[in-house]
Amino acid sequence: MDILDTDAYDRKQCRNTSCVLFLSLLPFFAFTAVYFYLWIPESAPSLLAAGVKSAPVLSLSLMVLNYNGGRSLLGVAGGLLLSAGGDICLIWPGLFLHGMGFFALAHLLYSFSFLSSRYSLHTYSSFGIYILYLLLWGVTGGAYVYLLPFLQNSPDPGVFVPAVGGYTFLIVVMATLGARTRHILVMLGGLVFLASDLTLALQHFKVIESLEHGRHIVMTTYYLAQLLIAVGDVKAMLGEEADEFRKWKRS
């Protein structure tokens, strides 16, 4: 192995330390702090509100693109961009279905990413993971059945019943594939995203009275889920590069 190649790799590894990754997340933390500081009322939708709400997720998308390159537009970076589109739509109540469509597409891209080679290298079968799969599908399916009467009483049940059903299926598939990766950050990201959306659905469709801090819970868990998925994807890519280098070094 040429010493110049070794030096180049060492410099790249130094650049990709956890400290550097943390620094690249500072815009996300700053935009999230601005969002919670301004806390724009739901009754005042505007372009400013849309920008403030979507900025944290957009910053995560740029961070993933910086590390993983353009290919991630068909993976986690693309899913984050679509999620930002969903954030913007949800500012206006009349665009709720459009927002749900954006997030459904985001879950598809996350799912495709979780099936990629850098994740499949770490998958293995165990009894515990199958129990987790059963819990995920059982809880999510039960939640949809519980929501169904409220969806049927919504202003447009012919649209909401299948739309929410399809969205529920896509998000539980995403969370299941996230668990399959065995990457702890990605696993937690999928689970937290599921919990966040369930909390939102229960309040939006009037299953429960709006919680005093319901919006805080939804947005905190939502931003946390996106953060975990984004950082997990970057770490998976860095791990794949390290594995490839070790194989090359042994050859």
PyRosetta script that sets phi, psi and omega in degrees:
from pyrosetta import init, pose_from_sequence

init()
pose = pose_from_sequence("MDILDTDAYDRKQCRNTSCVLFLSLLPFFAFTAVYFYLWIPESAPSLLAAGVKSAPVLSLSLMVLNYNGGRSLLGVAGGLLLSAGGDICLIWPGLFLHGMGFFALAHLLYSFSFLSSRYSLHTYSSFGIYILYLLLWGVTGGAYVYLLPFLQNSPDPGVFVPAVGGYTFLIVVMATLGARTRHILVMLGGLVFLASDLTLALQHFKVIESLEHGRHIVMTTYYLAQLLIAVGDVKAMLGEEADEFRKWKRS")
pose.set_psi(1, 126.7)
pose.set_omega(1, -178.2)
pose.set_phi(2, -67.0)
pose.set_psi(2, 137.3)
pose.set_omega(2, -177.2)
pose.set_phi(3, -64.2)
pose.set_psi(3, -28.7)
pose.set_omega(3, 177.3)
pose.set_phi(4, -66.6)
pose.set_psi(4, -38.4)
pose.set_omega(4, 177.3)
pose.set_phi(5, -64.3)
pose.set_psi(5, -39.7)
pose.set_omega(5, 179.6)
pose.set_phi(6, -64.2)
pose.set_psi(6, -44.2)
pose.set_omega(6, 179.3)
pose.set_phi(7, -62.5)
pose.set_psi(7, -40.2)
pose.set_omega(7, 179.5)
pose.set_phi(8, -63.8)
pose.set_psi(8, -41.6)
pose.set_omega(8, 179.4)
pose.set_phi(9, -65.9)
pose.set_psi(9, -41.4)
pose.set_omega(9, 179.9)
pose.set_phi(10, -62.4)
pose.set_psi(10, -39.4)
pose.set_omega(10, 177.9)
pose.set_phi(11, -64.0)
pose.set_psi(11, -39.8)
pose.set_omega(11, 179.5)
pose.set_phi(12, -66.0)
pose.set_psi(12, -42.1)
pose.set_omega(12, 178.1)
pose.set_phi(13, -62.1)
pose.set_psi(13, -39.1)
pose.set_omega(13, 178.3)
pose.set_phi(14, -63.4)
pose.set_psi(14, -38.4)
pose.set_omega(14, -179.8)
pose.set_phi(15, -68.2)
pose.set_psi(15, -26.7)
pose.set_omega(15, -175.1)
pose.set_phi(16, -102.0)
pose.set_psi(16, 27.2)
pose.set_omega(16, 178.3)
pose.set_phi(17, -72.2)
pose.set_psi(17, 166.6)
pose.set_omega(17, 179.1)
pose.set_phi(18, -61.5)
pose.set_psi(18, -32.4)
pose.set_omega(18, 179.3)
pose.set_phi(19, -63.4)
pose.set_psi(19, -44.4)
pose.set_omega(19, 179.8)
pose.set_phi(20, -65.9)
pose.set_psi(20, -39.6)
pose.set_omega(20, 178.0)
pose.set_phi(21, -61.6)
pose.set_psi(21, -41.7)
pose.set_omega(21, 177.8)
pose.set_phi(22, -61.6)
pose.set_psi(22, -43.2)
pose.set_omega(22, 179.4)
pose.set_phi(23, -61.7)
pose.set_psi(23, -35.8)
pose.set_omega(23, 179.6)
pose.set_phi(24, -70.7)
pose.set_psi(24, -14.4)
pose.set_omega(24, 178.6)
pose.set_phi(25, -92.8)
pose.set_psi(25, -5.0)
pose.set_omega(25, -178.2)
pose.set_phi(26, -58.2)
pose.set_psi(26, -39.8)
pose.set_omega(26, 176.5)
pose.set_phi(27, -59.7)
pose.set_psi(27, -38.6)
pose.set_omega(27, 178.0)
pose.set_phi(28, -60.9)
pose.set_psi(28, -47.7)
pose.set_omega(28, -179.1)
pose.set_phi(29, -64.5)
pose.set_psi(29, -37.5)
pose.set_omega(29, 179.6)
pose.set_phi(30, -66.5)
pose.set_psi(30, -47.2)
pose.set_omega(30, -179.5)
pose.set_phi(31, -65.8)
pose.set_psi(31, -36.1)
pose.set_omega(31, 177.7)
pose.set_phi(32, -64.9)
pose.set_psi(32, -41.6)
pose.set_omega(32, 178.2)
pose.set_phi(33, -63.0)
pose.set_psi(33, -40.4)
pose.set_omega(33, 178.0)
pose.set_phi(34, -62.9)
pose.set_psi(34, -42.5)
pose.set_omega(34, 179.8)
pose.set_phi(35, -59.3)
pose.set_psi(35, -49.4)
pose.set_omega(35, -177.7)
pose.set_phi(36, -71.7)
pose.set_psi(36, -27.6)
pose.set_omega(36, 177.8)
pose.set_phi(37, -70.5)
pose.set_psi(37, -46.3)
pose.set_omega(37, -179.3)
pose.set_phi(38, -73.4)
pose.set_psi(38, -39.6)
pose.set_omega(38, 176.5)
pose.set_phi(39, 43.1)
pose.set_psi(39, 59.9)
pose.set_omega(39, -176.0)
pose.set_phi(40, -61.9)
pose.set_psi(40, 128.4)
pose.set_omega(40, -177.5)
pose.set_phi(41, -59.4)
pose.set_psi(41, 146.0)
pose.set_omega(41, 178.5)
pose.set_phi(42, -64.7)
pose.set_psi(42, -22.7)
pose.set_omega(42, -177.9)
pose.set_phi(43, -80.3)
pose.set_psi(43, -1.8)
pose.set_omega(43, -177.1)
pose.set_phi(44, -124.1)
pose.set_psi(44, 63.5)
pose.set_omega(44, 179.4)
pose.set_phi(45, -66.1)
pose.set_psi(45, 138.5)
pose.set_omega(45, -179.1)
pose.set_phi(46, -161.3)
pose.set_psi(46, 169.3)
pose.set_omega(46, 176.5)
pose.set_phi(47, -64.3)
pose.set_psi(47, -35.1)
pose.set_omega(47, 176.9)
pose.set_phi(48, -62.1)
pose.set_psi(48, -46.4)
pose.set_omega(48, 179.2)
pose.set_phi(49, -61.1)
pose.set_psi(49, -40.9)
pose.set_omega(49, 179.4)
pose.set_phi(50, -63.1)
pose.set_psi(50, -42.0)
pose.set_omega(50, 179.8)
pose.set_phi(51, -66.5)
pose.set_psi(51, -43.0)
pose.set_omega(51, -179.5)
pose.set_phi(52, -64.8)
pose.set_psi(52, -40.4)
pose.set_omega(52, -177.5)
pose.set_phi(53, -71.1)
pose.set_psi(53, -37.6)
pose.set_omega(53, -175.7)
pose.set_phi(54, -86.6)
pose.set_psi(54, -15.9)
pose.set_omega(54, -175.0)
pose.set_phi(55, -57.8)
pose.set_psi(55, -43.7)
pose.set_omega(55, -179.8)
pose.set_phi(56, -59.3)
pose.set_psi(56, -42.9)
pose.set_omega(56, -177.9)
pose.set_phi(57, -71.9)
pose.set_psi(57, -36.1)
pose.set_omega(57, 175.7)
pose.set_phi(58, -62.0)
pose.set_psi(58, -39.2)
pose.set_omega(58, 179.2)
pose.set_phi(59, -65.8)
pose.set_psi(59, -36.3)
pose.set_omega(59, 176.1)
pose.set_phi(60, -65.1)
pose.set_psi(60, -39.4)
pose.set_omega(60, 178.7)
pose.set_phi(61, -61.0)
pose.set_psi(61, -44.1)
pose.set_omega(61, 178.6)
pose.set_phi(62, -64.6)
pose.set_psi(62, -36.6)
pose.set_omega(62, 178.4)
pose.set_phi(63, -64.2)
pose.set_psi(63, -45.3)
pose.set_omega(63, 179.4)
pose.set_phi(64, -64.3)
pose.set_psi(64, -41.4)
pose.set_omega(64, 177.2)
pose.set_phi(65, -60.6)
pose.set_psi(65, -39.7)
pose.set_omega(65, -179.5)
pose.set_phi(66, -62.2)
pose.set_psi(66, -39.2)
pose.set_omega(66, -178.6)
pose.set_phi(67, -84.7)
pose.set_psi(67, -44.5)
pose.set_omega(67, -169.2)
pose.set_phi(68, -100.0)
pose.set_psi(68, -10.3)
pose.set_omega(68, 177.4)
pose.set_phi(69, 81.0)
pose.set_psi(69, -177.6)
pose.set_omega(69, -174.9)
pose.set_phi(70, -62.9)
pose.set_psi(70, -24.1)
pose.set_omega(70, -179.9)
pose.set_phi(71, -61.2)
pose.set_psi(71, -25.1)
pose.set_omega(71, -178.3)
pose.set_phi(72, -73.4)
pose.set_psi(72, -7.1)
pose.set_omega(72, 174.3)
pose.set_phi(73, -65.3)
pose.set_psi(73, -23.6)
pose.set_omega(73, 174.6)
pose.set_phi(74, -96.8)
pose.set_psi(74, 16.5)
pose.set_omega(74, 179.0)
pose.set_phi(75, -136.9)
pose.set_psi(75, -127.5)
pose.set_omega(75, -173.1)
pose.set_phi(76, -68.3)
pose.set_psi(76, -40.3)
pose.set_omega(76, 179.4)
pose.set_phi(77, -61.5)
pose.set_psi(77, -42.9)
pose.set_omega(77, 176.9)
pose.set_phi(78, -64.0)
pose.set_psi(78, -38.8)
pose.set_omega(78, 177.4)
pose.set_phi(79, -63.4)
pose.set_psi(79, -37.0)
pose.set_omega(79, 177.7)
pose.set_phi(80, -68.0)
pose.set_psi(80, -39.2)
pose.set_omega(80, 177.0)
pose.set_phi(81, -62.7)
pose.set_psi(81, -42.9)
pose.set_omega(81, 177.9)
pose.set_phi(82, -65.0)
pose.set_psi(82, -37.4)
pose.set_omega(82, 177.3)
pose.set_phi(83, -62.6)
pose.set_psi(83, -39.0)
pose.set_omega(83, 176.9)
pose.set_phi(84, -62.2)
pose.set_psi(84, -37.9)
pose.set_omega(84, 174.4)
pose.set_phi(85, -61.8)
pose.set_psi(85, -40.1)
pose.set_omega(85, 176.4)
pose.set_phi(86, -64.4)
pose.set_psi(86, -40.4)
pose.set_omega(86, 177.2)
pose.set_phi(87, -57.8)
pose.set_psi(87, -43.4)
pose.set_omega(87, -178.9)
pose.set_phi(88, -64.2)
pose.set_psi(88, -44.7)
pose.set_omega(88, -179.5)
pose.set_phi(89, -61.6)
pose.set_psi(89, -40.0)
pose.set_omega(89, -175.3)
pose.set_phi(90, -70.9)
pose.set_psi(90, -9.8)
pose.set_omega(90, 173.6)
pose.set_phi(91, -63.7)
pose.set_psi(91, -35.1)
pose.set_omega(91, 179.6)
pose.set_phi(92, -102.6)
pose.set_psi(92, 116.3)
pose.set_omega(92, -176.6)
pose.set_phi(93, -52.4)
pose.set_psi(93, -34.1)
pose.set_omega(93, -178.4)
pose.set_phi(94, -70.9)
pose.set_psi(94, -9.8)
pose.set_omega(94, -179.5)
pose.set_phi(95, -107.1)
pose.set_psi(95, 23.4)
pose.set_omega(95, -177.9)
pose.set_phi(96, -59.5)
pose.set_psi(96, -45.1)
pose.set_omega(96, -179.4)
pose.set_phi(97, -65.4)
pose.set_psi(97, -38.1)
pose.set_omega(97, 177.6)
pose.set_phi(98, -63.1)
pose.set_psi(98, -42.3)
pose.set_omega(98, 177.8)
pose.set_phi(99, -62.1)
pose.set_psi(99, -41.5)
pose.set_omega(99, 178.6)
pose.set_phi(100, -62.8)
pose.set_psi(100, -36.4)
pose.set_omega(100, 177.3)
pose.set_phi(101, -63.9)
pose.set_psi(101, -42.5)
pose.set_omega(101, 177.2)
pose.set_phi(102, -60.2)
pose.set_psi(102, -45.4)
pose.set_omega(102, -179.0)
pose.set_phi(103, -67.9)
pose.set_psi(103, -34.2)
pose.set_omega(103, 176.9)
pose.set_phi(104, -61.2)
pose.set_psi(104, -43.9)
pose.set_omega(104, 177.3)
pose.set_phi(105, -65.0)
pose.set_psi(105, -36.4)
pose.set_omega(105, 177.2)
pose.set_phi(106, -61.3)
pose.set_psi(106, -42.7)
pose.set_omega(106, 179.4)
pose.set_phi(107, -64.9)
pose.set_psi(107, -33.4)
pose.set_omega(107, 175.7)
pose.set_phi(108, -62.7)
pose.set_psi(108, -45.6)
pose.set_omega(108, 179.9)
pose.set_phi(109, -66.8)
pose.set_psi(109, -39.1)
pose.set_omega(109, 175.5)
pose.set_phi(110, -59.6)
pose.set_psi(110, -44.0)
pose.set_omega(110, -178.7)
pose.set_phi(111, -61.9)
pose.set_psi(111, -44.0)
pose.set_omega(111, 177.7)
pose.set_phi(112, -60.9)
pose.set_psi(112, -40.9)
pose.set_omega(112, 180.0)
pose.set_phi(113, -63.9)
pose.set_psi(113, -41.0)
pose.set_omega(113, -178.4)
pose.set_phi(114, -68.2)
pose.set_psi(114, -15.4)
pose.set_omega(114, 177.3)
pose.set_phi(115, -91.4)
pose.set_psi(115, -2.6)
pose.set_omega(115, -176.0)
pose.set_phi(116, -71.7)
pose.set_psi(116, 167.4)
pose.set_omega(116, -172.7)
pose.set_phi(117, -62.1)
pose.set_psi(117, -34.8)
pose.set_omega(117, -176.5)
pose.set_phi(118, -67.4)
pose.set_psi(118, -20.5)
pose.set_omega(118, 174.7)
pose.set_phi(119, -92.5)
pose.set_psi(119, -37.9)
pose.set_omega(119, -176.4)
pose.set_phi(120, -65.0)
pose.set_psi(120, -21.3)
pose.set_omega(120, 177.6)
pose.set_phi(121, -62.3)
pose.set_psi(121, -23.2)
pose.set_omega(121, -173.5)
pose.set_phi(122, -108.0)
pose.set_psi(122, 3.6)
pose.set_omega(122, -177.3)
pose.set_phi(123, -83.2)
pose.set_psi(123, 146.7)
pose.set_omega(123, 174.8)
pose.set_phi(124, -160.2)
pose.set_psi(124, 161.9)
pose.set_omega(124, -175.6)
pose.set_phi(125, -94.2)
pose.set_psi(125, 142.4)
pose.set_omega(125, 173.6)
pose.set_phi(126, -154.7)
pose.set_psi(126, 157.7)
pose.set_omega(126, -178.8)
pose.set_phi(127, -63.7)
pose.set_psi(127, -40.1)
pose.set_omega(127, -177.7)
pose.set_phi(128, -60.4)
pose.set_psi(128, -38.9)
pose.set_omega(128, -177.3)
pose.set_phi(129, -68.9)
pose.set_psi(129, -33.7)
pose.set_omega(129, 177.6)
pose.set_phi(130, -68.7)
pose.set_psi(130, -33.9)
pose.set_omega(130, 174.5)
pose.set_phi(131, -63.5)
pose.set_psi(131, -41.0)
pose.set_omega(131, 178.1)
pose.set_phi(132, -63.0)
pose.set_psi(132, -42.7)
pose.set_omega(132, 177.5)
pose.set_phi(133, -58.1)
pose.set_psi(133, -45.5)
pose.set_omega(133, -179.5)
pose.set_phi(134, -62.4)
pose.set_psi(134, -41.1)
pose.set_omega(134, 178.5)
pose.set_phi(135, -63.9)
pose.set_psi(135, -43.7)
pose.set_omega(135, -179.9)
pose.set_phi(136, -58.8)
pose.set_psi(136, -50.6)
pose.set_omega(136, -177.2)
pose.set_phi(137, -71.0)
pose.set_psi(137, -36.7)
pose.set_omega(137, 179.6)
pose.set_phi(138, -66.5)
pose.set_psi(138, -47.2)
pose.set_omega(138, -179.6)
pose.set_phi(139, -66.4)
pose.set_psi(139, -44.1)
pose.set_omega(139, -178.5)
pose.set_phi(140, -67.0)
pose.set_psi(140, -43.2)
pose.set_omega(140, 177.4)
pose.set_phi(141, -63.3)
pose.set_psi(141, -41.6)
pose.set_omega(141, 177.8)
pose.set_phi(142, -63.6)
pose.set_psi(142, -37.8)
pose.set_omega(142, 178.7)
pose.set_phi(143, -64.5)
pose.set_psi(143, -39.8)
pose.set_omega(143, 179.5)
pose.set_phi(144, -66.7)
pose.set_psi(144, -42.1)
pose.set_omega(144, 177.4)
pose.set_phi(145, -61.4)
pose.set_psi(145, -39.2)
pose.set_omega(145, 178.1)
pose.set_phi(146, -66.4)
pose.set_psi(146, -36.0)
pose.set_omega(146, 179.4)
pose.set_phi(147, -73.8)
pose.set_psi(147, -24.7)
pose.set_omega(147, -169.3)
pose.set_phi(148, -52.2)
pose.set_psi(148, -48.0)
pose.set_omega(148, 178.6)
pose.set_phi(149, -59.4)
pose.set_psi(149, -34.1)
pose.set_omega(149, 180.0)
pose.set_phi(150, -74.1)
pose.set_psi(150, -33.9)
pose.set_omega(150, 175.6)
pose.set_phi(151, -67.0)
pose.set_psi(151, -37.0)
pose.set_omega(151, 179.4)
pose.set_phi(152, -69.0)
pose.set_psi(152, -22.1)
pose.set_omega(152, 177.2)
pose.set_phi(153, -96.6)
pose.set_psi(153, 6.4)
pose.set_omega(153, 179.7)
pose.set_phi(154, -74.8)
pose.set_psi(154, 167.7)
pose.set_omega(154, -178.0)
pose.set_phi(155, -58.1)
pose.set_psi(155, -29.4)
pose.set_omega(155, -178.5)
pose.set_phi(156, -138.2)
pose.set_psi(156, 74.6)
pose.set_omega(156, -175.2)
pose.set_phi(157, -62.7)
pose.set_psi(157, -30.4)
pose.set_omega(157, 179.8)
pose.set_phi(158, -62.5)
pose.set_psi(158, -22.8)
pose.set_omega(158, 178.5)
pose.set_phi(159, -98.8)
pose.set_psi(159, -46.2)
pose.set_omega(159, -173.1)
pose.set_phi(160, -69.6)
pose.set_psi(160, -36.1)
pose.set_omega(160, -178.4)
pose.set_phi(161, -60.7)
pose.set_psi(161, -54.0)
pose.set_omega(161, 178.4)
pose.set_phi(162, -71.4)
pose.set_psi(162, -34.8)
pose.set_omega(162, -177.7)
pose.set_phi(163, -64.0)
pose.set_psi(163, -46.8)
pose.set_omega(163, 179.2)
pose.set_phi(164, -68.2)
pose.set_psi(164, -35.4)
pose.set_omega(164, 176.9)
pose.set_phi(165, -62.3)
pose.set_psi(165, -45.8)
pose.set_omega(165, 178.5)
pose.set_phi(166, -64.9)
pose.set_psi(166, -41.0)
pose.set_omega(166, 179.0)
pose.set_phi(167, -64.6)
pose.set_psi(167, -41.5)
pose.set_omega(167, 178.7)
pose.set_phi(168, -59.7)
pose.set_psi(168, -42.0)
pose.set_omega(168, 179.0)
pose.set_phi(169, -62.0)
pose.set_psi(169, -44.9)
pose.set_omega(169, -176.8)
pose.set_phi(170, -67.1)
pose.set_psi(170, -38.9)
pose.set_omega(170, -178.0)
pose.set_phi(171, -73.0)
pose.set_psi(171, -33.0)
pose.set_omega(171, 178.5)
pose.set_phi(172, -74.1)
pose.set_psi(172, -31.6)
pose.set_omega(172, 173.2)
pose.set_phi(173, -63.4)
pose.set_psi(173, -44.7)
pose.set_omega(173, 178.3)
pose.set_phi(174, -59.4)
pose.set_psi(174, -46.6)
pose.set_omega(174, -179.3)
pose.set_phi(175, -65.3)
pose.set_psi(175, -36.8)
pose.set_omega(175, 178.6)
pose.set_phi(176, -65.4)
pose.set_psi(176, -46.0)
pose.set_omega(176, 178.8)
pose.set_phi(177, -67.5)
pose.set_psi(177, -32.2)
pose.set_omega(177, 174.6)
pose.set_phi(178, -63.3)
pose.set_psi(178, -42.0)
pose.set_omega(178, 177.2)
pose.set_phi(179, -65.5)
pose.set_psi(179, -35.5)
pose.set_omega(179, -179.4)
pose.set_phi(180, -62.7)
pose.set_psi(180, -28.7)
pose.set_omega(180, -177.7)
pose.set_phi(181, -66.8)
pose.set_psi(181, -23.8)
pose.set_omega(181, -175.1)
pose.set_phi(182, 65.9)
pose.set_psi(182, 7.2)
pose.set_omega(182, 172.8)
pose.set_phi(183, -82.9)
pose.set_psi(183, 117.2)
pose.set_omega(183, -170.1)
pose.set_phi(184, -59.0)
pose.set_psi(184, -39.6)
pose.set_omega(184, -178.8)
pose.set_phi(185, -66.1)
pose.set_psi(185, -43.6)
pose.set_omega(185, 179.8)
pose.set_phi(186, -66.8)
pose.set_psi(186, -41.9)
pose.set_omega(186, 177.3)
pose.set_phi(187, -57.3)
pose.set_psi(187, -49.6)
pose.set_omega(187, -179.0)
pose.set_phi(188, -65.5)
pose.set_psi(188, -37.1)
pose.set_omega(188, 179.2)
pose.set_phi(189, -59.9)
pose.set_psi(189, -45.4)
pose.set_omega(189, 178.7)
pose.set_phi(190, -63.5)
pose.set_psi(190, -41.8)
pose.set_omega(190, -178.7)
pose.set_phi(191, -67.8)
pose.set_psi(191, -42.3)
pose.set_omega(191, -179.9)
pose.set_phi(192, -67.2)
pose.set_psi(192, -37.5)
pose.set_omega(192, 177.3)
pose.set_phi(193, -61.2)
pose.set_psi(193, -42.6)
pose.set_omega(193, 178.7)
pose.set_phi(194, -61.5)
pose.set_psi(194, -44.6)
pose.set_omega(194, 179.6)
pose.set_phi(195, -64.5)
pose.set_psi(195, -39.4)
pose.set_omega(195, -179.8)
pose.set_phi(196, -63.4)
pose.set_psi(196, -46.5)
pose.set_omega(196, -178.6)
pose.set_phi(197, -68.5)
pose.set_psi(197, -33.8)
pose.set_omega(197, 177.0)
pose.set_phi(198, -65.0)
pose.set_psi(198, -42.1)
pose.set_omega(198, 177.9)
pose.set_phi(199, -62.3)
pose.set_psi(199, -41.9)
pose.set_omega(199, 178.4)
pose.set_phi(200, -63.4)
pose.set_psi(200, -44.8)
pose.set_omega(200, -177.9)
pose.set_phi(201, -63.3)
pose.set_psi(201, -41.9)
pose.set_omega(201, -179.0)
pose.set_phi(202, -61.1)
pose.set_psi(202, -35.5)
pose.set_omega(202, 179.7)
pose.set_phi(203, -82.6)
pose.set_psi(203, -41.1)
pose.set_omega(203, -176.4)
pose.set_phi(204, -64.4)
pose.set_psi(204, -39.9)
pose.set_omega(204, -177.3)
pose.set_phi(205, -95.6)
pose.set_psi(205, 16.5)
pose.set_omega(205, 171.6)
pose.set_phi(206, 61.3)
pose.set_psi(206, 30.3)
pose.set_omega(206, 174.7)
pose.set_phi(207, -69.3)
pose.set_psi(207, -37.7)
pose.set_omega(207, 175.2)
pose.set_phi(208, -127.6)
pose.set_psi(208, 158.9)
pose.set_omega(208, 174.3)
pose.set_phi(209, -66.1)
pose.set_psi(209, 146.2)
pose.set_omega(209, 179.4)
pose.set_phi(210, -55.6)
pose.set_psi(210, 124.3)
pose.set_omega(210, -179.7)
pose.set_phi(211, -69.7)
pose.set_psi(211, 151.8)
pose.set_omega(211, -178.2)
pose.set_phi(212, -57.4)
pose.set_psi(212, -40.4)
pose.set_omega(212, 178.6)
pose.set_phi(213, -117.0)
pose.set_psi(213, 31.1)
pose.set_omega(213, -176.3)
pose.set_phi(214, -59.8)
pose.set_psi(214, -43.4)
pose.set_omega(214, -179.6)
pose.set_phi(215, -66.8)
pose.set_psi(215, -36.8)
pose.set_omega(215, 175.9)
pose.set_phi(216, -60.4)
pose.set_psi(216, -44.0)
pose.set_omega(216, -179.1)
pose.set_phi(217, -62.4)
pose.set_psi(217, -46.6)
pose.set_omega(217, -177.9)
pose.set_phi(218, -61.6)
pose.set_psi(218, -48.6)
pose.set_omega(218, -174.8)
pose.set_phi(219, -73.5)
pose.set_psi(219, -35.9)
pose.set_omega(219, 178.2)
pose.set_phi(220, -64.5)
pose.set_psi(220, -47.5)
pose.set_omega(220, 180.0)
pose.set_phi(221, -68.3)
pose.set_psi(221, -34.1)
pose.set_omega(221, 179.3)
pose.set_phi(222, -64.4)
pose.set_psi(222, -51.3)
pose.set_omega(222, -180.0)
pose.set_phi(223, -63.7)
pose.set_psi(223, -37.8)
pose.set_omega(223, 178.3)
pose.set_phi(224, -62.8)
pose.set_psi(224, -43.6)
pose.set_omega(224, -179.8)
pose.set_phi(225, -60.9)
pose.set_psi(225, -45.3)
pose.set_omega(225, -179.5)
pose.set_phi(226, -65.3)
pose.set_psi(226, -38.3)
pose.set_omega(226, 177.7)
pose.set_phi(227, -61.6)
pose.set_psi(227, -46.9)
pose.set_omega(227, -178.8)
pose.set_phi(228, -62.4)
pose.set_psi(228, -43.3)
pose.set_omega(228, -179.6)
pose.set_phi(229, -65.8)
pose.set_psi(229, -43.7)
pose.set_omega(229, -178.5)
pose.set_phi(230, -63.9)
pose.set_psi(230, -49.7)
pose.set_omega(230, -178.7)
pose.set_phi(231, -66.4)
pose.set_psi(231, -38.8)
pose.set_omega(231, 177.6)
pose.set_phi(232, -60.8)
pose.set_psi(232, -39.0)
pose.set_omega(232, 179.7)
pose.set_phi(233, -67.5)
pose.set_psi(233, -42.0)
pose.set_omega(233, 178.1)
pose.set_phi(234, -63.4)
pose.set_psi(234, -44.6)
pose.set_omega(234, -179.9)
pose.set_phi(235, -64.5)
pose.set_psi(235, -35.5)
pose.set_omega(235, 177.3)
pose.set_phi(236, -64.3)
pose.set_psi(236, -40.8)
pose.set_omega(236, 178.5)
pose.set_phi(237, -65.0)
pose.set_psi(237, -43.5)
pose.set_omega(237, 179.1)
pose.set_phi(238, -64.0)
pose.set_psi(238, -37.7)
pose.set_omega(238, 177.3)
pose.set_phi(239, -65.4)
pose.set_psi(239, -38.2)
pose.set_omega(239, 178.1)
pose.set_phi(240, -64.8)
pose.set_psi(240, -42.3)
pose.set_omega(240, 179.0)
pose.set_phi(241, -63.7)
pose.set_psi(241, -39.4)
pose.set_omega(241, 179.0)
pose.set_phi(242, -65.0)
pose.set_psi(242, -41.1)
pose.set_omega(242, 178.2)
pose.set_phi(243, -62.4)
pose.set_psi(243, -43.3)
pose.set_omega(243, 179.5)
pose.set_phi(244, -63.8)
pose.set_psi(244, -39.2)
pose.set_omega(244, 179.8)
pose.set_phi(245, -66.5)
pose.set_psi(245, -40.7)
pose.set_omega(245, 179.9)
pose.set_phi(246, -64.4)
pose.set_psi(246, -39.2)
pose.set_omega(246, 177.9)
pose.set_phi(247, -64.1)
pose.set_psi(247, -42.4)
pose.set_omega(247, -179.4)
pose.set_phi(248, -65.2)
pose.set_psi(248, -38.2)
pose.set_omega(248, -178.8)
pose.set_phi(249, -65.6)
pose.set_psi(249, -36.3)
pose.set_omega(249, -180.0)
pose.set_phi(250, -74.4)
pose.set_psi(250, -22.6)
pose.set_omega(250, -176.1)
pose.set_phi(251, -78.0)
pose.dump_pdb("model.pdb")
